[in-house]
Amino acid sequence: MEKRSLNSKANKSKFVEEMTNLLFISVYQSIKDIDLRYLFIKYLKDNGYPVFKALDDYKVANVKMSWQTNNNYVDCGIFAMRHMEMYSGNRDFDAGFVPEGKEQKKQIEDLRKNYMTKILLSEYNENIRIVESEIEDYHRLTLKEKKMLQDKSAKNIADRASDYFENQKVLF
């Protein structure tokens, strides 16, 4: 088997596409029923990545973390990004989250804004010039225009999410 790089754009794109397809399935059944580890290792093996052998031998353990939540099923991406940002190799580390509640909700909202800003303004964003131009245009708007734009954006997001999930139901 030839050694393959996980870093090529085409490989990342294919991986994202296959993982996205997998996550569509999870909308209609419990994520607990999907063995993500098995599917990830299978993907690596099927696509010629020799690292699958080492990953297959690792023992999986669920680690309890002080910031785990009981009621927040939406923000796992923010928790994962914060974990990757703060983890330094020590078993006991502090990601800086307060216990679940209003204050944690505010922390997550702030982190989401920070991560979104970093992603959009990253040198790797091929559309960074468009983003920067739109930021400049936004700063020129009056407060009333900004409020109208925010309201319209919130409605568009809700409509797109609704359309997306309706279309996914049709596919399955």
N, C-alpha and C positions, 0 to 999 in steps of 0.2 A: 504494500500500500504506500503510495507516495505521501510525503509529508506535506500538509496543507497549512496555510496561514489563516488564522482567524481574523487577521487585520485587513484583508482586502475588502474593498467596497462592495463587490459583487457577492462575496461570501456573507458579509454583514446583511446585505439586502435580502438574500435568500433566507438567512436565519430569521430575520425579523418577520418576513412573510410567513414562514412556516410556524413560528411561535404565535403570530397574530391569528392564523387559522385555528391553532389550538385553543387560543383564548376565546374565540367565537363559540367554540363548543361549550366552554365553561359557563357561558351565559345561560345555557339551557339545562345544565346539570351541575351538581355540586363539584366545586374545584377539588374537594376531598376524593372524588372518584377518579381523578386524573393523576396518574403517576408522572409528574413533571420530570423527576430525576431520570426515570427510565426513558422517557421520550427524548430528553436532552442527550443522554448517552447514546441512544439509538441514532439520533440525528448526527452526532459526531462520528459514530462508527460508519453509518451509511454514506457519509460524505468525505470519508478518507482522512479523518483527524485521529492520529495515533494516541492522542491524550485520553481518548475514551477509556483505554485500559486502566489507567491510573484512577480515573474518576469512578470507575465501576467498583474498585476495591475499597473506596472510602466508606466508612460507616457514618450514617446520617444520625445526628442527634438534634433534637429540638432544645434550644437553649432558652431558658426563661430570662427575660430582660425586664428591668424595672419599669420601662415605659410601655410595656405591652398594654393593649387596650381590650376592653370587653365589647364595646359598642361601635367602634370605628372600623368598618369593613372597606372603606373607600380609599384611604390615604396610605396604603401599603407602599406605594411608589415613593412617597415623601419620606416615610420611615426608612426604606431601603437606601435612598440616596443619602440621608443623614447618617445612617450607619456606615456607609462606605466613606463618607467624608470624615467622620470622627474616629473610626476604628484604627488603632495603632498596633494591633497584634496582641494586646493584653486581654485576658479573659474578662476581667472586670473593668469596663470602661464606661464613661458617662457620655451619652449622646446629647445631654442637655435638655431632655424633655421633662416637663413637670407632669404630675399624674393626670390621667384622663379627666377632661372637663373643659370649661370655657377658656381657661388660660392656655391649655394645650391646643385647643382649636385655633386660637390666635397665633400661637407659635407655628402651627402647621401652615396657616394661611400666609404668614410672613416667609416661611421657608419656600413655599410654592412660588411666591413672587420672586424670591431671590434665585431659585433654580431656573425658573422660566427666563429671567433676565440673562443669566449666565449662558443658557442654551441659545437664546435668540441673538445675543451679541458675541457669541463665540466666533473665533476666526475660522472654525470648521463649518459654520453656517454658510452655505453657498448663496443665500439670499440676504446676507447681512446688510448690504447697501440698501435694499428695499426696506428692511426693518428700520435702519437708521433714518431714512427719508421719512417714513411714516411717523417715527417718534418726533422728528422736527416739525412735521405738519401738525401733529397732535398738540404740541406745546404752543402753537400759534392760535389754537382755538380758544374761544371764550369759555367761561365756566358753564354757561347754559348749553353751549354746543357740546362740550365734553360730557355733560350729564345726558343729553339726548343720545349721543353716540354710545355711551355705556349702557343705557336702557335698550337701545336697538341691538347691541352686541349680546346682551343677556338673553333677549328674545331669540336671536338667531342661533345661539348656542343650544337653547332648549329645543327649538324646532329641529335643528340638525340631529341632536341626540335622539329625539323621538323618531325622526325619519330613519335614522340608522338602525335602531332596534326593531322598527317595523319591517325594514328590509331584511334584517337577519332572520326574523321569524319566517318570512317567505322562503328563504334559502333552506331552512330546516323543516 
